[in-house]
């Protein structure tokens, strides 16, 4: 029930111990992080359900939560017409009105829709058994059943779109947008979906172009005037906080790894340099949540704990480690290491409160895979080699690439001195810039990654 079976996307939380009845509000940051989580789970076990959840959730965000300018809205309300959940629930009669008898019978059985209902006389659609078990129980072909459910979902989604929708909080927040465009970019790369890559790029460039003040400082929020048109707006508001900068840098690096467009690394470096100048405290060697230009408080805030989203400091450390590996700038890594050291007592005392810091520590202390891929993006061989890399869950991966590479390119130490073998797509697997022999086939690359 916490997952929208018809339109995709997750509600903020459940109000019962069975996760059946949600608080129907949907938050951008929840869905961004859940897409990333399901994506990594899919890389590990290739469960088709996880792919379906990714596709439907990103479809929901693209369809209902995206501003014409490319920004993502913050949330959708729980209620419509003053009634909580009204937009999302169904009765048997409503199924009978929009579906033929056969489809209506299947839909009621599959989603447990009854006359009594499970929520204030109506039904929250839920699937208590997996598709395979349902198909076996009802003696149906699983593939045909999946196609029928997908077709019925499309009919119900069209019908539901005629209802009065929940209100949209159309604030565009830099940090939450960065989480979401990162999810679009990573999913687009894994599933080779150029539409998702385009959405990620449009959002990132929107943030780069709009979310800055006249001094070039990153801003926290943007407010569209209404949900139908963004021609008028209240404009950008409030200087960006540490998490705005950190999440944005992290997302830009992922967008580079998804496109191999070095523009995104240059943008990430510029933003990281601003972050260091404005949030880094030289004396204590940590990042603070507010910049020097924010309102002065009695105590300058520094929230080290993970909450609904990771702490800004942990993502700052992780993104600087990634950026250092790609650019060779040791100052990024040294600041990340210093900030991580300050968290060691908390990691020992209450590790579950600082899991993002532990992830950054793992990146720092583990030999991460540095993989370089060179070749024409239209070459099927390069596509196969990229597929070999992206199909694996490699949590500390640093991925670099170029379309037509000059071995004398000084942009990244990972790219410098590397060339294609016989003019064909070539992969280099490295650790700390020390590379194995270059390979020119997916099978050879697989052997080096195993």
C-alpha positions as CSV (number, residue, x, y, z in Angstrom):
1,X,0.0,0.0,0.0
2,X,2.9,2.4,0.6
3,X,3.7,2.0,-3.1
4,X,1.3,3.6,-5.7
5,X,0.3,0.5,-7.7
6,X,-1.2,2.5,-10.5
7,X,1.0,5.6,-10.9
8,X,4.3,4.6,-9.4
9,X,6.1,6.3,-6.5
10,X,6.2,5.8,-2.8
11,X,4.2,7.5,-0.1
12,X,6.1,9.2,2.7
13,X,5.3,6.5,5.4
14,X,2.8,3.9,6.5
15,X,0.5,4.4,9.4
16,X,0.1,0.6,10.2
17,X,2.5,-2.3,10.9
18,X,1.5,-4.0,7.6
19,X,2.6,-1.1,5.4
20,X,-0.9,-1.2,3.9
21,X,-2.3,2.3,4.8
22,X,0.1,5.1,3.8
23,X,0.1,8.7,4.6
24,X,-0.5,9.5,0.9
25,X,1.9,12.4,0.6
26,X,4.8,11.7,-1.7
27,X,8.2,13.3,-1.1
28,X,10.8,13.9,-3.9
29,X,13.7,13.0,-1.7
30,X,12.2,9.6,-0.6
31,X,11.5,8.6,-4.2
32,X,15.0,9.7,-5.4
33,X,16.7,7.6,-2.7
34,X,14.5,4.6,-3.2
35,X,15.1,4.6,-7.0
36,X,18.8,4.6,-6.2
37,X,18.4,1.8,-3.7
38,X,16.3,-0.4,-6.0
39,X,18.8,0.3,-8.8
40,X,21.7,-1.0,-6.7
41,X,19.6,-4.0,-5.6
42,X,18.8,-4.7,-9.3
43,X,22.5,-4.6,-10.1
44,X,23.1,-7.3,-7.4
45,X,20.3,-9.8,-8.3
46,X,18.6,-8.7,-11.5
47,X,15.1,-9.0,-10.0
48,X,12.7,-7.7,-12.6
49,X,10.4,-6.4,-9.9
50,X,13.1,-3.9,-8.9
51,X,13.4,-2.7,-12.5
52,X,9.6,-2.2,-12.7
53,X,9.6,-0.1,-9.5
54,X,12.4,2.1,-10.9
55,X,10.6,2.6,-14.2
56,X,7.3,3.4,-12.6
57,X,8.7,5.7,-10.0
58,X,10.8,7.7,-12.5
59,X,7.7,7.7,-14.7
60,X,5.7,9.3,-11.9
61,X,8.3,12.0,-11.3
62,X,8.7,12.8,-15.0
63,X,4.9,12.9,-15.5
64,X,3.7,14.7,-12.3
65,X,6.6,16.3,-10.5
66,X,8.6,18.0,-13.2
67,X,8.4,21.7,-14.0
68,X,8.6,22.7,-17.7
69,X,11.9,24.4,-17.0
70,X,13.3,21.1,-15.8
71,X,13.2,21.4,-12.1
72,X,11.5,18.8,-9.8
73,X,8.8,19.7,-7.4
74,X,9.1,18.9,-3.7
75,X,6.1,16.9,-2.9
76,X,2.4,16.0,-3.6
77,X,-0.2,16.3,-0.9
78,X,-2.0,13.4,0.8
79,X,-5.5,14.7,0.2
80,X,-7.6,16.0,-2.7
81,X,-11.0,17.7,-2.4
82,X,-10.3,17.8,1.3
83,X,-10.3,14.0,1.7
84,X,-7.1,12.1,2.5
85,X,-6.3,9.4,0.0
86,X,-9.4,10.1,-2.2
87,X,-7.3,10.4,-5.4
88,X,-5.7,6.9,-4.8
89,X,-8.4,4.6,-3.6
90,X,-10.9,2.5,-5.5
91,X,-14.3,0.7,-5.1
92,X,-15.4,-2.4,-7.0
93,X,-18.0,-0.3,-8.8
94,X,-15.4,2.0,-10.1
95,X,-13.5,-1.0,-11.5
96,X,-16.7,-2.3,-13.1
97,X,-17.3,1.1,-14.8
98,X,-13.9,1.4,-16.5
99,X,-13.0,-2.3,-17.1
100,X,-14.7,-5.1,-18.9
101,X,-15.9,-8.0,-16.8
102,X,-12.8,-10.2,-17.3
103,X,-10.4,-7.4,-16.5
104,X,-12.4,-6.1,-13.6
105,X,-12.5,-9.6,-12.0
106,X,-8.8,-10.0,-12.4
107,X,-8.1,-6.5,-11.0
108,X,-10.2,-7.0,-8.0
109,X,-8.6,-10.3,-7.2
110,X,-5.0,-9.1,-7.9
111,X,-5.3,-5.9,-5.8
112,X,-7.7,-7.4,-3.1
113,X,-10.5,-5.0,-3.9
114,X,-13.7,-5.8,-1.9
115,X,-17.0,-4.2,-1.1
116,X,-16.0,-3.7,2.5
117,X,-12.7,-2.1,1.5
118,X,-9.6,-1.6,3.6
119,X,-9.7,2.2,4.1
120,X,-12.8,4.1,5.0
121,X,-15.1,2.0,2.8
122,X,-12.7,2.1,-0.2
123,X,-9.7,0.1,-1.2
124,X,-6.0,1.0,-1.2
125,X,-4.6,-1.2,-3.9
126,X,-2.0,-3.7,-2.6
127,X,-0.3,-6.8,-3.8
128,X,0.3,-9.2,-0.8
129,X,1.8,-12.0,-3.0
130,X,4.4,-11.8,-5.7
131,X,3.4,-12.2,-9.4
132,X,4.8,-15.7,-9.7
133,X,2.8,-17.0,-6.7
134,X,-0.4,-15.3,-7.9
135,X,0.0,-16.8,-11.3
136,X,0.6,-20.3,-9.9
137,X,-2.4,-20.0,-7.5
138,X,-4.7,-18.9,-10.2
139,X,-3.3,-21.2,-12.9
140,X,-2.3,-18.4,-15.2
141,X,0.7,-17.9,-17.5
142,X,3.0,-15.5,-15.6
143,X,4.1,-13.6,-18.7
144,X,0.5,-13.2,-20.0
145,X,-0.6,-12.2,-16.5
146,X,2.1,-9.5,-16.3
147,X,1.0,-8.1,-19.6
148,X,-2.7,-8.0,-18.5
149,X,-1.8,-6.2,-15.3
150,X,0.3,-3.7,-17.1
151,X,-2.5,-3.0,-19.6
152,X,-5.1,-2.7,-16.8
153,X,-2.8,-0.3,-14.9
154,X,-2.6,1.9,-18.0
155,X,-6.5,2.0,-18.2
156,X,-6.8,2.8,-14.5
157,X,-4.1,5.5,-14.7
158,X,-6.0,7.3,-17.5
159,X,-9.2,7.1,-15.5
160,X,-7.6,8.3,-12.3
161,X,-6.1,11.3,-14.1
162,X,-9.7,12.6,-14.6
163,X,-10.0,13.0,-10.8
164,X,-9.1,16.1,-8.9
165,X,-5.4,15.5,-8.1
166,X,-3.6,16.2,-4.8
167,X,-2.0,19.6,-4.5
168,X,1.7,20.0,-5.5
169,X,4.3,21.8,-3.5
170,X,6.1,23.3,-6.4
171,X,9.1,24.6,-4.5
172,X,12.3,23.4,-6.3
173,X,15.0,22.6,-3.7
174,X,18.5,22.2,-4.9
175,X,19.5,19.4,-2.6
176,X,16.4,17.2,-3.4
177,X,16.6,18.0,-7.1
178,X,20.3,16.8,-7.0
179,X,19.2,13.5,-5.4
180,X,16.6,13.0,-8.1
181,X,18.7,13.9,-11.2
182,X,21.4,11.7,-9.9
183,X,18.8,8.8,-9.8
184,X,17.7,9.6,-13.3
185,X,21.3,9.7,-14.6
186,X,22.3,6.4,-12.9
187,X,19.2,4.6,-14.0
188,X,19.4,6.0,-17.5
189,X,23.0,4.7,-17.8
190,X,22.2,1.3,-16.4
191,X,19.1,0.7,-18.5
192,X,20.4,2.6,-21.6
193,X,17.5,5.0,-21.5
194,X,18.4,8.3,-23.2
195,X,15.1,9.9,-22.1
196,X,16.1,9.6,-18.4
197,X,19.6,10.9,-19.2
198,X,18.0,13.9,-20.9
199,X,15.8,14.6,-17.9
200,X,18.8,14.4,-15.6
201,X,20.8,16.8,-17.9
202,X,18.0,19.3,-18.2
203,X,17.5,19.4,-14.4
204,X,21.3,19.8,-13.7
205,X,21.6,22.6,-16.3
206,X,18.5,24.2,-14.8
207,X,20.1,24.2,-11.4
208,X,23.4,25.5,-12.8
209,X,21.7,28.4,-14.7
210,X,18.9,29.4,-12.3
211,X,20.0,28.5,-8.8
212,X,22.7,31.2,-8.4
213,X,22.6,34.8,-7.2
214,X,24.4,37.7,-8.8
215,X,27.7,36.8,-6.9
216,X,27.5,33.2,-8.3
217,X,26.6,31.6,-5.0
218,X,24.4,28.6,-5.1
219,X,20.8,29.1,-3.8
220,X,18.6,26.8,-1.9
221,X,15.2,27.1,-3.5
222,X,13.1,28.3,-6.4
223,X,9.3,28.7,-6.4
224,X,7.2,28.4,-9.5
225,X,4.1,30.6,-9.5
226,X,1.8,27.7,-10.3
227,X,1.8,24.1,-11.5
228,X,0.6,24.9,-15.0
229,X,3.2,27.5,-16.1
230,X,6.6,28.6,-15.0
231,X,6.7,31.8,-17.0
232,X,6.3,33.7,-13.8
233,X,7.9,32.8,-10.5
234,X,8.9,34.2,-7.1
235,X,12.5,33.5,-8.2
236,X,15.4,31.9,-6.4
237,X,15.4,32.3,-2.6
238,X,17.8,31.7,0.3
239,X,21.5,30.9,0.0
240,X,22.3,27.3,-0.4
241,X,23.3,25.1,2.6
242,X,26.0,22.5,2.8
243,X,23.7,19.7,1.6
244,X,22.7,21.7,-1.4
245,X,26.3,21.9,-2.5
246,X,27.3,18.4,-1.5
247,X,24.4,16.6,-3.2
248,X,24.8,18.8,-6.3
249,X,28.5,17.9,-6.6
250,X,27.8,14.2,-6.1
251,X,25.0,14.3,-8.7
252,X,27.2,16.1,-11.2
253,X,29.9,13.4,-10.9
254,X,27.3,10.7,-11.5
255,X,26.0,12.6,-14.5
256,X,29.6,12.7,-15.9
257,X,29.9,9.0,-15.4
258,X,26.6,8.5,-17.2
259,X,27.5,10.8,-20.2
260,X,31.4,11.2,-20.2
261,X,30.7,14.9,-20.7
262,X,33.6,16.6,-18.9
263,X,31.5,19.7,-18.5
264,X,29.9,18.2,-15.5
265,X,33.3,17.5,-13.8
266,X,34.3,21.1,-14.4
267,X,30.9,22.3,-12.9
268,X,31.4,19.9,-10.0
269,X,34.9,21.3,-9.3
270,X,33.6,24.9,-9.4
271,X,30.9,24.1,-7.0
272,X,33.2,22.1,-4.7
273,X,35.6,25.0,-4.6
274,X,32.8,27.3,-3.5
275,X,31.7,24.7,-0.9
276,X,35.2,24.6,0.6
277,X,35.6,28.4,0.6
278,X,32.3,29.0,2.3
279,X,31.6,26.0,4.5
280,X,35.0,24.6,5.5
281,X,36.4,25.6,8.9
282,X,40.2,25.6,8.8
283,X,40.6,25.5,12.5
284,X,38.4,22.5,13.3
285,X,38.9,20.9,9.8
286,X,35.2,20.2,9.3
287,X,32.3,21.4,7.1
288,X,29.5,23.4,8.7
289,X,26.0,23.3,7.5
290,X,25.8,27.1,7.0
291,X,28.2,29.4,5.1
292,X,29.9,32.4,6.4
293,X,27.2,34.6,4.7
294,X,24.2,33.0,6.5
295,X,22.7,34.6,9.5
296,X,25.0,34.4,12.5
297,X,23.7,32.0,15.2
298,X,25.0,31.6,18.7
299,X,26.4,28.2,17.6
300,X,27.2,27.5,13.9
301,X,25.1,24.4,13.0
302,X,26.8,21.1,12.1
303,X,24.4,18.2,11.9
304,X,26.5,15.0,11.5
305,X,23.6,12.5,11.8
306,X,21.7,10.9,8.9
307,X,18.0,11.6,9.0
308,X,15.5,11.3,6.1
309,X,18.4,12.3,3.9
310,X,22.1,11.8,4.4
311,X,24.0,14.4,6.4
312,X,25.5,17.1,4.2
313,X,29.0,16.6,5.7
314,X,29.0,12.9,4.8
315,X,28.1,13.5,1.1
316,X,30.5,16.4,1.0
317,X,33.3,14.0,2.1
318,X,32.2,11.2,-0.3
319,X,31.8,13.6,-3.3
320,X,35.2,15.2,-2.7
321,X,36.8,11.7,-2.6
322,X,35.2,10.9,-5.9
323,X,36.2,14.2,-7.4
324,X,39.8,13.9,-6.2
325,X,40.0,10.5,-8.0
326,X,38.8,12.0,-11.2
327,X,40.8,15.2,-11.1
328,X,43.9,14.3,-9.2
329,X,43.4,17.2,-6.9
330,X,44.7,15.9,-3.5
331,X,43.2,18.9,-1.6
332,X,39.7,17.4,-2.1
333,X,40.7,14.1,-0.6
334,X,42.6,15.7,2.3
335,X,39.6,17.7,3.4
336,X,37.4,14.6,3.1
337,X,39.7,12.6,5.2
338,X,40.0,15.3,7.9
339,X,36.2,15.6,8.2
340,X,35.8,11.8,8.3
341,X,38.3,11.5,11.1
342,X,36.2,13.8,13.3
343,X,33.4,11.2,13.0
344,X,35.3,8.2,14.2
345,X,34.0,8.4,17.8
346,X,30.4,8.6,16.6
347,X,30.9,5.7,14.2
348,X,32.1,3.6,17.1
349,X,29.4,4.7,19.5
350,X,26.3,4.6,17.2
351,X,27.2,3.4,13.7
352,X,23.6,3.3,12.5
353,X,23.2,7.0,13.0
354,X,26.1,7.8,10.6
355,X,25.9,5.2,7.9
356,X,26.6,7.7,5.1
357,X,29.8,8.6,6.9
358,X,30.7,4.9,7.1
359,X,30.1,4.7,3.3
360,X,32.5,7.7,2.8
361,X,35.0,5.9,5.1
362,X,34.7,2.7,3.1
363,X,35.5,4.7,-0.1
364,X,38.5,6.3,1.6
365,X,40.0,3.1,3.0
366,X,39.1,0.6,0.2
367,X,40.9,0.3,-3.1
368,X,38.1,1.6,-5.4
369,X,37.9,0.5,-9.0
370,X,38.9,3.2,-11.4
371,X,37.7,2.2,-14.9
372,X,38.4,4.1,-18.0
373,X,36.5,3.5,-21.3
374,X,37.5,5.0,-24.6
375,X,35.6,4.8,-27.9
376,X,32.9,6.1,-30.2
377,X,29.6,6.1,-28.2
378,X,27.8,4.7,-31.3
379,X,30.1,1.6,-31.4
380,X,28.3,-1.6,-30.3
381,X,31.5,-2.9,-28.8
382,X,31.7,0.1,-26.4
383,X,28.1,-0.3,-25.5
384,X,28.7,-4.0,-24.5
385,X,31.8,-3.0,-22.4
386,X,29.8,-0.3,-20.6
387,X,27.0,-2.8,-20.0
388,X,29.6,-5.1,-18.4
389,X,30.6,-2.4,-16.0
390,X,27.2,-0.9,-15.2
391,X,25.4,-4.2,-14.7
392,X,27.6,-4.8,-11.6
393,X,27.1,-3.3,-8.2
394,X,30.5,-1.6,-7.6
395,X,29.8,0.8,-4.8
396,X,33.2,2.5,-4.9
397,X,33.5,2.7,-8.6
398,X,35.1,5.8,-10.3
399,X,34.2,5.7,-14.0
400,X,35.9,7.9,-16.6
401,X,35.6,7.9,-20.4
402,X,35.9,9.9,-23.5
403,X,34.3,9.7,-27.0
404,X,37.4,10.5,-29.1
405,X,40.3,10.7,-26.8
406,X,43.6,12.6,-27.1
407,X,46.2,10.8,-24.9
408,X,47.8,14.1,-24.1
409,X,44.5,15.4,-22.6
410,X,45.4,16.9,-19.2
411,X,41.8,17.2,-18.0
412,X,41.9,14.0,-15.8
413,X,44.8,11.9,-14.7
414,X,42.6,8.9,-15.3
415,X,42.5,9.8,-19.0
416,X,46.0,11.0,-19.5
417,X,48.3,8.8,-21.5
418,X,45.6,6.3,-22.4
419,X,44.7,5.5,-26.0
420,X,42.4,3.1,-27.9
421,X,44.0,-0.1,-29.1
422,X,44.0,-0.2,-32.9
423,X,41.5,2.5,-33.0
424,X,38.8,0.3,-31.3
425,X,37.0,0.7,-28.0
426,X,39.3,0.0,-25.1
427,X,39.0,-0.4,-21.3
428,X,41.5,0.2,-18.5
429,X,40.9,-1.1,-15.0
430,X,43.0,0.7,-12.5
431,X,43.6,1.2,-8.7
432,X,45.2,4.4,-7.5
433,X,46.0,5.3,-11.2
434,X,48.0,2.0,-11.7
435,X,46.3,0.1,-14.5
436,X,46.1,-3.4,-15.7
437,X,46.8,-4.1,-19.3
438,X,44.2,-2.5,-21.6
439,X,41.5,-4.8,-23.0
440,X,39.3,-4.5,-26.0
441,X,36.4,-7.0,-25.4
442,X,33.6,-7.4,-22.8
443,X,34.9,-10.8,-21.8
444,X,38.4,-9.6,-21.1
445,X,36.9,-6.7,-19.1
446,X,34.8,-9.1,-17.2
447,X,37.8,-11.2,-16.3
448,X,39.6,-8.1,-14.9
449,X,36.6,-7.1,-12.8
450,X,36.0,-10.5,-11.3
